[in-house]
Amino acid sequence: MEDKQTGSFYTPKSLVSYMSEYAMQKVNAPTILEPSAGDGRFIDVLTDYDSSIDAIEIDANKIEYLKSVCPNNNVQLICANFIKYSLKSNKKYNLIIGNPPYITKKVLTEDERAISIELIKYWSLPDSIFQNLWVSFVLGALKLLNENGAIFFVLPFEFLQVHYAEKLRNFLEEKFNLIEITTFKESVFPDIEQDVCLVYMTNISGIKPIVKYTTVKNIDDYNPIEYSEIRRNKPLKKWSNSILNDDEIELLMNLSNQYTKVSSLGNISPGIVTGANDFFIINDSDAERLNCKELLIPIIQKGSSVSKLLLFAKDDFLELTELNKKVWMLNLSKVDITNISGDLKNYLSEGMIRELHKRYKCGQRKRWHDVPIISSGDLMFFKRYNKLPRLIVNSADVYTTDISYNIRLNNEFDAHSVAFCFYNSLTLTLCEYSGRFYGGGVAELVPSEFKSLSIPYKRIHKSSVKKLDRMLRENKTIEEIVKYVDGIVLNDLSPNDLDVLKKIREKYLIRRLKQ
């Protein structure tokens, strides 16, 4: 009984048992609400306690099923839309527990979106925080919660880190003085690449506000692998960073403030957005067939094309063309289409047949095939990465798609030195601290996060730069690369500080890559 369209991925029974037992030990709960009952897994466990339980489920068929298997007099089954229920009801609960549905607002109806926006306005929060239905469930639960009650939800890991939920997280830090986050080293829902976490929120009299963060192995082993507490560094921009303790965060911030911010390096912008890479970006064979070589500009559309080097030279680009890689972009801006080759005219007609002109970006243009050209940069930073983020010198003067940010440096900075200095322990750790990651462990830095990074910049001798380029091309380990750069760039830091930076970054990588 699982359905992606309705956001129904039922909670493993061992997790249900753990959450129920944990919550009932922590909070006195004569009244309990399960806002998304599903097949009744939480109800099965919670009926063992002497509490009055309200269980809400939007699906009438599921309500009928629950009535047939749950005759307990302490349970009231309610067929309702939980968001509507939360807006209308004045009833309060001591414990609100469950696994709300994860449904992007794009697939909700206008009416469904409207009631969520009404709930967000009730709390005087910006509409922008509503990107997924779980947001509404959190706010609806808060409206129905007793003053000293607790909310305990299974939430997507993105809640801890995405930018759109930052105002929601800050709001919840104002409402609760105890927030406990539990994450799992192993996936809870391996079939859907959806990382989840447990979030327990309540108020306890007499304590200073605290965020606790625990990592456990899996849903069958809740012994802590990692544990940390945040008291001084609140509110946190990202709750995912509560994997660190106050001392570790303060070390990162203190060191970060000593060095050059990426934002001060020069002009930074994302690359070219074609709206249809598979059409506009072609290889040498295509260029020959379409007779359009004079209408092409060199472009990189995949980070894997330049993954193992520091200095991307013209010879490297030539090698890609010889391998027939797609590294040429059709640049038809201001071109008189009546004068192009017949083969290229037919190609454009094929694009129309594929309805590329109706795609969002293409449809906004006066002529759908006129792709706006964004200047190339001295450096390319690839915003998504696996183990190692990549900053590369663009010696070949190529353009990039929006997979990368292009940096056009101010005169006082040397491109080779900036790229070399990037690969140090502090900057690489700040990438983890500032960014976010998705299912499968892919990390990403949005523009504001990238610009917030610090680089301990200094002029680097050409021989050192060439050595680092060789190390990357020879596939040396990340540890060897970072140690080499640290020895030149961070030689003023104490061995203890370097060791702490290494351990912080390892914490992030273990969590992100599920190592």
N, C-alpha and C positions, 0 to 999 in steps of 0.2 A: 504493500500500500504506500507507494511513493510516487510523487507527481511533481515534476519540476515546475509546471505551469502554475500550480497552486502553492508552490514553496514548501510542499510537505515532504520532509525527509525525517522520518520518525526517529526519535532519540533512542539509542541503544539502551536496553533495559538495565544494564549494569550502571550506566550513567544516570538514569532516572533514579535508581535506588540510592546512589551516592548523593545526588543533589537533594533528594527528599530528606534523607537521614541527616545530612549536614545542616540543612536549613532548620529542621525541627529541633535540633540540638541547640541552635544558636538563638532562635527567636520563639517567644511564646505566641502560638498561632491558633487561637480558637476559631478564626475565620481564614479560609484559604481560597484563592482564586487561581484557576488554570485557564488562561485566556485563549488557548488554542488546543483544545482537548484531543483532536485527532482520533486515534484509536484507543484513547483512555489509559495510556501507560502510566502517566503521573497519578491518575485517579486510583489505579490498582494498588500503588504503593501507599498513597496518602490516606486511604481508607483504614489503614492499620492504626492511625492516630485518632484520638477522640476530638476531631475538629469538624466544623461545618464547612463543606466544600461546594463552591460554585464552579461549574465547568462550562465554558463557552465554546461552541463550535458552529461555524457558519454553514456547514454541510448537513442538510436535514437527514440524509441517509445515514451519515455517521452518528447523528444524534439517536436515530432509531436503533442502530446497532448497539450503542452504549446503553440505552434503556434496557435492552434485552440481556446484557451481561453485567449490569451494574444496578441491582435493585436496592442498594444501600440507602437507607433513609437520610443519612447525613449528606448525601450528594444531590445537588440540584443541577440538572442538565438544562442548559439554556441555548436554544438555537438562535444565534444572532451574529451580526457583524460586530466584532469586538470594539472597533473604533467608534461605531455608533453607540454601542453600549456604554463605553467609557465617557462619552460626551453627555449622555442622558442620565446615567445613574449617579446617585449620591451615596451609595453604599461604600463602606470602607472595609479594607481587608488587612489582616496582620501579615500575611505572606502571599505574594503573587509570584508564581513559579511556572516555568515552562520553556518551550522551544518555539518562539514565534516564527511565522513564515518569513522567508527571505524572497521577496518579489520586487523586482525593479519597477519603479513607477511607470516606466514606458509601457508595460503590458497591463496596467490597471485601467479601468474605465474612467471616464471623466467624473462620474459620481463618486467613485472610490477615491480618486485623487482629491476631490473637493472636501470630503469629510476629514481626510488626513490634514489638509491645509487648515481646516477649521480648528482641529485639535492643536496644531502648531501655533495658530494665532491665539488660542486660549492661554498658552504659555508665553506669549509675546516673543516668540522666536522667529527667525527669518525663514521664509519659504524654502530657501536654498538648502536647508538641512534635510529636506524630504526628498531623498533619492531612492529609498527602499522602504517597504512596508514595515520592516522590523523597527525603524525609527518611530513609527506611529505606535507600535505596541509598547515600546519603552515609555513614551510620553503618556499613553493611555493608562498604563500600569501606575505611573507616578500619580496621576489624578485620583486613582481609586485606593491609594495606599494610606493606611493609618499613620499617624504621626511617628510612632516608633516601630513601624512595620519594616519589612525587607522585601526587596525584589531579587529574584535569582533566576537569571535567564541564560540559555545557550544562545550566543550571538556570533555572527560571522567575525572572524578575526579583523576584518577591515574596519569594524567599529573602533578599534583601538588606534587606528592610524590614518584613515582617510581624511582629507582636508575638509570635505563637506560636513563631517560629523564633529569638527573641532568645537564649534559653538555648543553643540549638544553635550560634549564631554565636559566643557567648562561649566555649563549649566548644572550638570549632575554633581560636579565637585562642590558647587554651592549648596546643593540640596542634601548631600550625604557627607558625613564625616568619616565613614568607613566604606571604602571600596576595595573589594577583593577580586583579583583577576586570576584565573587559572587557565594555563595553556597546556597543550599536549605535544610531547616530542613526536609521537606517532599520530597519523591522521585518524580522526574520528569518523569521517565520511570519505574514505579513500576513493570511492567510485565517482565523486563529483568534484574533486580537486577544490573543495571548499574548506579552508582552515576555519576552525571555530574556537571559541573560548567560553569560559564560564564567567559571568559577571554577577557578583553578589554585592548589593548596596543597601546600607541601613544607617541609622544614627544611633550612637551609643553615648550616653551622657558621661561627661567627665574626661573625654579623650580629645587630643588634638587631631585635626584632620590628617588622614593617612591613606595612601594607596598601597596595597600589598599585592605582590606579583609572585605567583608560584608556577613553576613548570613541573609537570609530572610526566611519567613515561607514557601511559595510555589509560584507557577507561577501565582497565582492570587493576591498575597499580597507581595509587594516589600518593605514594611516598615522594616528597619533594626532591627533584633533581637540582633545581635552582630556586632560590628564594631571595626576594629583596623588598625593601620598604622605601617609600618616598614620603618624607614629611616636610623637608625644607623647600623643595623645588616644585611647589604647587602654586597655581594649577599647571599641569603638564600639557604641552601642545598636543602630544601624542601619548596615550596611555600605554602604547606598545613599548615606550622607552622606560616604563617602570620595571623592565627587566634589569635595569641598572639601579644601584642604590644612590643615595644623595651624594656620597663622596665621589663616586665614579662620574656622575653627571657634572659635579662642580669641577673636577679635573678637566673634563672635556671642554667645558665652557671657558674656564680660565686659560687653557692653552689656545683655544680657538680665538680668543680675544687678543692674543699676542701677535697674530699673523695676518697676512693679506687676505681679504675677502675676495672670492671669485667675482663678485659684482663690481669690484673696483678695477678689474683687469682690462676692461674695455667694453665694447658693444657686443651683446649676446642675444642671439635670436634662434628660434627653431628653423629647421631647413624647409625645403620646398614641399608644399602640399599639392600633389597632382590631382587628387580625387580619384585616380584610377592608375595606380602604379603598373599594373599588369598590361596596360595599354600604352602608356606614355614612355615607359622605360624599356628599352630594347637592347639587343646584343648586336655584334658586328654583322652576323648573318642577316638579321632583320634589316639593318641599315643598308646593306648591299641590295637586298631584295626590293626595298622601298625607294631606293635611289634618293636618299635624303641626308647624306653625310654632312652637308653644309648647314643643316638645320638641327644639329645635335650639340648638346653640351654634356661634358663628363659628369657623372653623378654616382654616389654611393647610396644604395638603398638598404643594404644589410650590414649590420655590424660584423657578421662573420667574415665578410670580405676583407676586413682589416683587423682581425682579432689578435694577431700575434706579431705586433710591431709597435714601435713608438714613432718612427719617422716614415710617413707614407709618401714615397717618392714617385716620380714619373715612371720609373722602371716597374714599380709595383702595380701602377695602373695599367701599364702596357701588358704586364703578365695576366691581368684579369681579362683584358680584351682578347689576348691570345687563347685564353681558356673559354672564350665565347660567353663570358658572364654578361648579364644585363647591367651595363654601366653607362648607357647613353640615354639621355632624355630628349624627346622631341620638343623643341622650342619653337612654337608656331606663333608666338606673340608678334603682332604687327606684320605678319607675313601675308602677302597677297596669295590667297589659296588658288586663284586661277592660274598661277604660275608654277605650282608644284607638280611633281611627276604624277603620271596617271596612276601608278601603283600606290602612291601615298594618298591620292584622292580616294581610291577604292578602300584603303585602310581606314580613312576617316568615315567613310560610308558604313563600313563594318562596325565602327564604334557607335554610330547612330542606331544601327540595327540592334546592337546590344544595349541600347538605351542609356549609354554612358552620359549623354547630355542631360538626363533626368536625375543623375546622382547629385547629392546635396551640393558639394563644392563646385562641380562642373556646371550645375544649373544656375548658380549665382553669377556666372560670368556672362559678359556681353556675347562673346563667342566661347562656347563650352570648351574648346580645345586650346584656348590661350591661357596657359598656366603661368601665374605670377612667379617671377624669378626672385628668389631671396639670395642675397650675396653670399658667396662662400666665405670661409673664415681662415684665420691663421691656424686655428685649432678646431678639432671636432671632438665633442663629448657625446658618447652614445648613452642616451637616457635610460635604457634598460640593459641589465647585465645579469650574469650569473654569479660567479665567485668574485670576479675582479672588474670593477668599473674601469672604463677606458677613456683616456684623454690622449689624442693623437695629433701630431704635427701634420698639417695639410700642405706638405711641400709640393704635391702634385697639383694644387690649386683646383680641386674638384668641388662640385656642389654636393649637397646631401639632401635626402628627403627629411621629413620631420622626425626620423628616428634619432636625429642628433641635434645638439645645440652647437651653433657655429660662433666662435669667439674671434672678433676682430680686435686685436690688442691695441691698447694705448702705447705710445712710443717708448715709454720707460720700461716696458716688459719685453723679454726675449722669448719667443715661442718655444724654442728647444728647452730653455731653462724651466719655463712654466710646466711643460709636459713632464720633464724629469721630476720636478719637485712634487708633482701630484701624487706620485706612487709611494707616499710615506705613510707610516702607521696612523698618524693623526687624521689626515685627510680621508684616508680609506675608512677609518672608523666613523668619521663624521658623515660619510655617505650612508652608512647603515643607520646612524642616529637620525639623520634628517629625512631619509627616504621612506619608502613603504615597499611592501612586496605582495605578490599575488600567489594564487594556487600554483604549485610546481616550483615555488621558490624564486621566481623572477623578480628582481628588485627594480625599482624605478625612482628617479628623481624628477619631479616637476620643475619648471623653470625657477620658481622662487626658492625651492629647496637647493637646487644646484648653485644658485647665486649666493646662498647663505654659507656655503662651505668656506673653510679657511685653508690657505696653502702657505706653508712656510717658505716663501719665495726667496731665492738668492740666485745670483748668476752662476751657472754651472759650466765647467770646462767642456769643450767639444768632445774630448776623449771620453769623458764620463757619460755624456749623452749617447755617444755611439756604442759604448759598452752596454748600456741599458737596452738599447735597441737590439743588440745582438742577443742579449739574455732572453728577451721576449721572443725573438725569432727562433731561438734554440729551445724554446719551451721550458725554460728554467722554472722551478717551483715558485709559487707566489711568496713563500717564506724567504727564498733566496733574493728575490727581486726587492721585497720590502726591506730586508736587512741591509742590502747594498745602498738603497736610497736613504734609509734612516741614518746610515753611517756618515753621509755627507750633509744631509738636510737637517736632521734632528740631533746633531752631535752635541748640542748644548743641553739636551734633556738628560735627566738622571736615568740610570738603568732601571730604577724602580718605576718611574713614570712610563718608560717604554714598555715595561712588562705589563703594567696595568692596561695600557692601550691595546696591547696584543690580546690580553684576556677579555677585554670588553668586546673587541671585534669577533673573537672566537664565539662568545656567547650569542651574538647576533647571527653568525653564520650557522651555528648548530641549530638555532631555532628556525631560521629561514629555509635552510636546505635540508632540514630533517636528518642531519648527519648522525 
